[in-house]
């Protein structure tokens, strides 16, 4: 079976299910480790500029943010394409992919992964595993997920730390979807976005008025070093985490993310 993944979280799932060798195409954002595999997407957004300049490009966009190389897709002849409809800013939407593949002589199966909550993430393991013929690997991965998360359940429930979690800095965005679930799983309180809600823009005054004990930032697609650079200009003290590696991807990576969040909250509370 030949598989194309059009977003990093889907690629994470495929790797965790043992299907690495079946992946014949990826997105441009799937990471340098996939540089030898054909990339089927690209964006005109200049991601080298500052956060506020990127935000301006997105807000003023008069064309789709992403382009799918349909000619290359046809040449790769995948049996399965994994896409998403969760966020049009983060990756090419499944609707655009569905429209594009109608022109292919042999239409592949299109999987749309769009988990809103933390509990929905492992359900995608089963969806993908069933389609690609790896249901047992999916069940094993789910078991590992539940065992891992069980170690962190309500660890800070007695302290109830108030956490403001941002996934963009200029302007600040409250991190939604599965991030509040991660905070609440550890026994903390998400003082900005609520579970299942999309991320949303707000002011620094609103962040301050939420009275957080800790302000965390893991900007979508950015590593910790880049976030720390931009956080220097923020009006609050911010603890910077790796957005790309740990918090932007609803995938098995979140098993590492909960450990990172646990360690970070623990360090902040003991400081």
Sine and cosine of phi, psi and omega as CSV:
sin_phi,cos_phi,sin_psi,cos_psi,sin_omega,cos_omega
0.00,0.00,0.72,-0.69,-0.02,-1.00
-0.97,-0.25,0.79,-0.62,-0.14,-0.99
-0.82,-0.57,0.67,-0.74,0.13,-0.99
-0.91,-0.42,0.75,-0.66,0.06,-1.00
-0.92,-0.40,0.81,-0.58,-0.06,-1.00
-0.96,-0.28,0.30,0.95,0.11,-0.99
-0.36,-0.93,0.52,-0.85,-0.08,-1.00
-0.85,0.52,-0.61,0.79,-0.04,-1.00
-0.91,0.42,-0.59,0.81,0.06,-1.00
-0.91,0.40,-0.64,0.77,0.03,-1.00
-0.89,0.46,-0.65,0.76,0.07,-1.00
-0.84,0.55,-0.71,0.71,-0.03,-1.00
-0.90,0.43,-0.70,0.71,-0.01,-1.00
-0.88,0.48,-0.66,0.75,0.04,-1.00
-0.90,0.43,-0.71,0.70,-0.02,-1.00
-0.90,0.44,-0.44,0.90,0.03,-1.00
-1.00,0.04,0.00,1.00,0.05,-1.00
0.99,0.11,0.37,0.93,-0.07,-1.00
-0.97,-0.26,0.35,0.94,-0.05,-1.00
-0.79,0.61,-0.71,0.70,-0.07,-1.00
-0.94,0.34,-0.22,0.98,0.00,-1.00
-1.00,-0.04,-0.16,0.99,-0.02,-1.00
-0.98,0.18,0.92,-0.40,-0.07,-1.00
-0.96,-0.27,-0.12,0.99,0.02,-1.00
-0.33,-0.94,0.54,-0.84,-0.04,-1.00
-0.68,-0.73,0.03,-1.00,0.10,-0.99
-1.00,0.06,0.22,-0.97,0.02,-1.00
-0.93,0.36,-0.28,0.96,-0.06,-1.00
-0.98,-0.20,0.21,0.98,-0.06,-1.00
-0.99,0.15,-0.02,1.00,0.13,-0.99
0.97,-0.26,0.39,-0.92,-0.07,-1.00
-0.90,0.44,-0.40,0.92,0.00,-1.00
-0.92,0.39,-0.22,0.98,0.02,-1.00
-0.95,-0.30,0.34,0.94,-0.08,-1.00
-0.91,0.42,-0.38,0.92,0.00,-1.00
-1.00,0.05,-0.05,1.00,-0.01,-1.00
-0.97,-0.24,0.67,-0.74,-0.02,-1.00
-0.80,0.60,0.71,-0.70,0.03,-1.00
-0.98,-0.19,0.81,-0.58,-0.14,-0.99
-0.99,-0.16,-0.15,0.99,-0.02,-1.00
-0.82,-0.57,0.33,-0.94,0.14,-0.99
-0.43,-0.90,0.29,-0.96,0.02,-1.00
-0.73,-0.68,0.51,-0.86,0.06,-1.00
-1.00,0.01,-0.12,0.99,0.02,-1.00
-0.92,0.40,0.75,-0.66,0.05,-1.00
-1.00,0.07,0.98,-0.22,-0.06,-1.00
-1.00,0.06,0.03,1.00,0.01,-1.00
-1.00,0.10,-0.22,0.98,-0.04,-1.00
-1.00,0.07,0.00,-1.00,-0.06,-1.00
-0.94,0.34,0.25,-0.97,-0.03,-1.00
-0.86,0.52,-0.68,0.73,-0.03,-1.00
-0.93,0.37,-0.53,0.85,0.05,-1.00
-0.95,0.32,-0.61,0.79,0.08,-1.00
-0.90,0.45,-0.70,0.71,0.01,-1.00
-0.86,0.51,-0.64,0.77,0.01,-1.00
-0.91,0.42,-0.65,0.76,0.04,-1.00
-0.87,0.49,-0.70,0.72,-0.04,-1.00
-0.92,0.38,-0.71,0.70,-0.05,-1.00
-0.91,0.42,-0.53,0.85,-0.06,-1.00
-0.99,-0.15,0.19,0.98,-0.06,-1.00
-0.89,0.46,0.74,-0.67,0.05,-1.00
-0.94,-0.35,0.17,0.99,0.01,-1.00
-0.54,-0.84,0.28,-0.96,0.03,-1.00
-0.84,0.55,0.58,-0.82,-0.04,-1.00
-0.95,0.31,-0.44,0.90,-0.09,-1.00
-0.81,-0.58,0.49,-0.87,0.03,-1.00
-0.83,-0.56,0.71,-0.70,0.02,-1.00
-0.98,-0.21,0.77,-0.64,0.01,-1.00
-0.99,0.15,1.00,-0.03,-0.09,-1.00
-0.93,0.36,-0.57,0.82,0.01,-1.00
-0.89,0.45,-0.70,0.71,0.04,-1.00
-0.92,0.40,-0.64,0.77,0.02,-1.00
-0.86,0.50,-0.68,0.73,0.03,-1.00
-0.90,0.44,-0.64,0.77,-0.01,-1.00
-0.92,0.39,-0.57,0.82,-0.01,-1.00
-0.96,0.27,-0.40,0.92,0.06,-1.00
0.75,0.66,0.86,0.51,0.00,-1.00
-0.96,0.29,0.46,-0.89,0.14,-0.99
-1.00,0.06,-0.50,0.87,-0.05,-1.00
-0.69,-0.73,0.69,-0.72,0.15,-0.99
-0.86,-0.51,0.76,-0.65,0.03,-1.00
-0.95,-0.32,0.85,-0.53,-0.03,-1.00
-0.73,-0.68,-0.26,-0.97,-0.05,-1.00
-0.48,-0.88,0.38,-0.93,0.11,-0.99
-0.76,-0.66,0.35,0.94,-0.04,-1.00
-0.97,0.24,-0.65,0.76,-0.13,-0.99
-0.50,-0.86,0.89,-0.46,-0.01,-1.00
-0.96,0.28,-0.28,0.96,0.01,-1.00
-1.00,0.08,-0.47,0.88,-0.13,-0.99
-1.00,0.10,-0.56,0.83,-0.05,-1.00
-0.31,-0.95,0.22,-0.98,-0.01,-1.00
-0.89,0.46,0.77,-0.64,-0.06,-1.00
-0.94,0.33,0.50,-0.86,0.00,-1.00
-0.87,0.50,-0.56,0.83,0.01,-1.00
-0.87,0.49,-0.65,0.76,0.04,-1.00
-0.92,0.39,-0.61,0.79,0.02,-1.00
-0.92,0.39,-0.69,0.73,0.00,-1.00
-0.86,0.51,-0.68,0.74,0.02,-1.00
-0.90,0.43,-0.64,0.77,-0.05,-1.00
-0.93,0.37,-0.65,0.76,-0.12,-0.99
-0.97,0.22,-0.12,0.99,0.07,-1.00
-0.89,0.46,-0.40,0.92,-0.01,-1.00
-0.99,0.12,-0.15,0.99,-0.02,-1.00
-0.97,0.25,0.58,-0.81,-0.01,-1.00
-0.90,0.44,-0.59,0.81,0.04,-1.00
-0.81,-0.58,0.98,-0.20,-0.09,-1.00
-0.93,0.37,0.82,-0.57,0.06,-1.00
-0.97,0.22,0.23,-0.97,0.14,-0.99
-0.95,0.31,0.75,-0.67,0.01,-1.00
-0.94,-0.34,0.87,-0.49,0.06,-1.00
-0.98,-0.19,0.76,-0.65,0.02,-1.00
-0.94,-0.35,0.96,-0.29,0.00,-1.00
-0.99,-0.17,0.89,-0.46,-0.05,-1.00
-0.59,-0.81,0.88,0.48,0.01,-1.00
-0.93,0.36,0.72,-0.69,0.02,-1.00
-0.99,-0.12,-0.52,0.86,-0.09,-1.00
-0.85,-0.52,0.31,-0.95,0.00,-1.00
-0.86,0.51,-0.66,0.75,-0.05,-1.00
-0.91,0.41,-0.36,0.93,-0.01,-1.00
-0.99,0.13,-0.31,0.95,-0.06,-1.00
-0.88,0.48,-0.78,0.62,-0.02,-1.00
-0.92,0.40,-0.32,0.95,0.07,-1.00
-0.91,0.42,-0.52,0.86,0.04,-1.00
-0.92,0.38,-0.44,0.90,0.05,-1.00
-0.86,0.51,-0.67,0.74,0.00,-1.00
-0.93,0.36,-0.67,0.74,0.00,-1.00
-0.85,0.53,-0.76,0.66,-0.01,-1.00
-0.93,0.37,-0.72,0.70,-0.04,-1.00
-0.86,0.52,-0.65,0.76,0.01,-1.00
-0.91,0.42,-0.66,0.75,-0.05,-1.00
-0.94,0.35,-0.62,0.78,-0.07,-1.00
-1.00,-0.09,0.15,0.99,0.08,-1.00
0.98,0.21,0.50,0.86,0.02,-1.00
-0.77,-0.64,0.81,0.59,-0.05,-1.00
-0.91,0.41,-0.58,0.81,0.00,-1.00
-0.92,0.39,-0.63,0.78,0.04,-1.00
-0.90,0.43,-0.60,0.80,0.02,-1.00
-0.91,0.41,-0.67,0.74,0.02,-1.00
-0.91,0.42,-0.64,0.77,0.02,-1.00
-0.91,0.42,-0.63,0.77,0.01,-1.00
-0.92,0.40,-0.64,0.77,0.07,-1.00
-0.88,0.47,-0.65,0.76,0.01,-1.00
-0.89,0.45,-0.68,0.73,0.04,-1.00
-0.89,0.46,-0.66,0.75,0.04,-1.00
-0.85,0.53,-0.79,0.61,-0.07,-1.00
-0.92,0.40,-0.61,0.80,0.04,-1.00
-0.91,0.42,-0.68,0.73,-0.01,-1.00
-0.89,0.45,-0.77,0.64,-0.04,-1.00
-0.92,0.39,-0.48,0.88,0.03,-1.00
-0.87,0.49,-0.45,0.89,-0.01,-1.00
-0.94,0.33,-0.32,0.95,-0.12,-0.99
-0.93,-0.37,0.05,1.00,-0.13,-0.99
-0.86,0.50,0.88,-0.47,0.11,-0.99
0.82,0.57,0.57,0.82,-0.05,-1.00
-0.87,0.49,-0.55,0.83,-0.04,-1.00
-0.93,-0.36,0.47,0.88,-0.06,-1.00
-0.89,0.46,-0.54,0.84,-0.02,-1.00
-0.95,0.31,-0.54,0.84,-0.01,-1.00
-1.00,0.07,-0.49,0.87,-0.04,-1.00
0.73,0.69,0.83,0.56,-0.02,-1.00
-0.88,0.47,0.68,-0.73,0.01,-1.00
-1.00,0.00,0.91,-0.42,-0.13,-0.99
-0.92,-0.38,0.81,-0.58,0.18,-0.98
-0.98,-0.22,0.90,-0.44,-0.08,-1.00
-0.91,-0.42,0.84,-0.54,-0.03,-1.00
-0.93,-0.36,0.64,-0.77,0.11,-0.99
-0.90,-0.43,0.27,0.96,0.18,-0.98
-0.32,-0.95,0.47,-0.88,-0.08,-1.00
-0.93,-0.37,-0.55,0.84,-0.02,-1.00
-0.75,-0.67,0.99,-0.11,-0.07,1.00
-0.97,0.24,0.28,-0.96,0.05,-1.00
-0.91,0.41,0.67,-0.74,0.09,-1.00
-0.85,-0.53,0.75,-0.67,0.12,-0.99
-0.97,0.25,0.79,-0.61,-0.04,-1.00
-0.97,0.23,0.85,-0.53,-0.03,-1.00
-0.95,-0.32,-0.53,-0.85,0.00,-1.00
0.82,0.58,-0.89,-0.45,-0.12,-0.99
-1.00,0.10,-0.23,0.97,-0.06,-1.00
-0.91,0.42,-0.74,0.68,0.08,-1.00
-0.85,0.53,-0.55,0.83,0.05,-1.00
-0.89,0.45,-0.64,0.77,0.04,-1.00
-0.87,0.49,-0.71,0.71,0.00,-1.00
-0.88,0.47,-0.74,0.67,-0.06,-1.00
-0.94,0.34,-0.49,0.87,0.05,-1.00
-0.87,0.48,-0.57,0.82,0.01,-1.00
-0.99,0.13,-0.07,1.00,0.00,-1.00
0.99,-0.11,0.13,0.99,0.04,-1.00
-1.00,0.03,0.03,-1.00,0.01,-1.00
-0.87,-0.50,0.85,-0.53,0.09,-1.00
-0.99,0.14,0.92,-0.38,-0.12,-0.99
-1.00,-0.01,-0.06,1.00,0.02,-1.00
-0.92,-0.39,-0.97,-0.23,-0.02,-1.00
-0.92,0.39,0.46,-0.89,0.05,-1.00
-0.96,-0.28,0.33,-0.94,-0.08,-1.00
-0.82,0.57,0.73,-0.68,0.04,-1.00
1.00,0.10,-0.24,0.97,0.04,-1.00
-0.98,0.19,0.54,-0.84,0.12,-0.99
-0.94,0.34,0.33,-0.94,0.10,-0.99
-0.89,0.45,0.48,-0.88,-0.01,-1.00
-0.56,-0.83,0.47,-0.88,0.00,-1.00
-0.98,0.21,0.56,-0.83,0.06,-1.00
-0.47,-0.88,0.04,-1.00,-0.02,-1.00
-0.99,-0.13,0.29,-0.96,0.07,-1.00
-0.91,0.42,-0.52,0.85,0.05,-1.00
-0.89,0.46,-0.63,0.78,0.03,-1.00
-0.92,0.40,-0.59,0.81,0.07,-1.00
-0.89,0.45,-0.73,0.68,0.01,-1.00
-0.89,0.46,-0.68,0.73,-0.05,-1.00
-0.93,0.38,-0.29,0.96,0.05,-1.00
-0.97,0.25,-0.13,0.99,0.04,-1.00
0.81,0.59,0.80,0.60,0.01,-1.00
-0.96,0.27,0.53,-0.85,0.17,-0.99
-0.98,0.19,-0.51,0.86,-0.03,-1.00
-0.64,-0.77,0.68,-0.73,0.12,-0.99
-0.93,-0.38,0.87,-0.50,0.00,-1.00
-0.92,-0.38,0.53,-0.85,0.08,-1.00
-0.71,-0.71,0.79,-0.61,0.11,-0.99
-0.67,-0.74,0.99,0.12,-0.15,-0.99
-0.92,0.38,0.64,-0.77,-0.07,-1.00
-0.85,0.53,0.88,-0.48,0.06,-1.00
0.99,0.12,-0.05,1.00,-0.04,-1.00
-0.97,-0.24,0.51,-0.86,0.12,-0.99
-1.00,0.02,0.10,-0.99,-0.11,-0.99
-0.89,0.45,-0.62,0.79,-0.03,-1.00
-0.89,0.45,-0.72,0.70,-0.01,-1.00
-0.92,0.40,-0.64,0.77,0.00,-1.00
-0.90,0.44,-0.67,0.74,0.00,-1.00
-0.88,0.47,-0.58,0.81,0.02,-1.00
-0.88,0.47,-0.71,0.71,-0.03,-1.00
-0.97,0.22,-0.46,0.89,-0.01,-1.00
-0.93,0.36,-0.30,0.95,0.03,-1.00
-0.87,0.50,-0.47,0.88,-0.03,-1.00
-1.00,-0.05,-0.02,1.00,-0.03,-1.00
-0.97,0.24,0.50,-0.86,-0.02,-1.00
-0.98,0.17,0.01,1.00,0.00,-1.00
-0.81,-0.58,0.35,-0.94,0.14,-0.99
-0.97,0.25,0.80,-0.60,-0.10,-1.00
-0.80,-0.60,0.71,-0.71,0.14,-0.99
-1.00,-0.07,0.83,-0.55,-0.12,-0.99
-0.99,-0.16,0.71,-0.70,0.03,-1.00
-0.81,-0.58,0.22,-0.97,-0.04,-1.00
-0.99,0.13,0.95,-0.33,-0.01,-1.00
-0.94,0.33,-0.71,0.70,-0.07,-1.00
-0.89,0.45,-0.74,0.68,-0.09,-1.00
-0.97,0.24,-0.50,0.87,-0.23,-0.97
-0.83,-0.55,-0.50,0.87,-0.18,-0.98
-0.83,-0.56,-0.19,0.98,-0.03,-1.00
-1.00,0.01,-0.15,0.99,-0.18,-0.98
-0.87,-0.49,0.93,-0.36,0.05,-1.00
-0.98,0.22,0.99,0.11,-0.15,-0.99
-0.48,-0.88,-0.09,-1.00,0.07,-1.00
-0.84,0.54,-0.31,0.95,0.04,-1.00
-0.84,0.54,-0.46,0.89,-0.02,-1.00
-0.90,0.44,-0.29,0.96,0.12,-0.99
-0.93,0.38,-0.52,0.86,0.13,-0.99
-0.98,0.22,-0.58,0.81,-0.06,-1.00
-0.89,0.47,-0.66,0.75,-0.03,-1.00
-0.91,0.42,-0.54,0.84,0.05,-1.00
-0.93,0.36,-0.66,0.75,0.04,-1.00
-0.89,0.45,-0.70,0.71,-0.01,-1.00
-0.91,0.41,-0.65,0.76,0.05,-1.00
-0.86,0.51,-0.77,0.64,-0.03,-1.00
-0.89,0.45,-0.66,0.75,-0.04,-1.00
-0.92,0.40,-0.72,0.69,0.03,-1.00
-0.89,0.46,-0.67,0.74,0.03,-1.00
-0.86,0.52,-0.69,0.73,0.01,-1.00
-0.91,0.41,-0.65,0.76,-0.01,-1.00
-0.92,0.38,-0.63,0.78,-0.02,-1.00
-0.95,0.31,-0.45,0.89,-0.02,-1.00
-1.00,-0.04,-0.12,0.99,-0.04,-1.00
-0.94,0.34,0.00,0.00,0.00,0.00
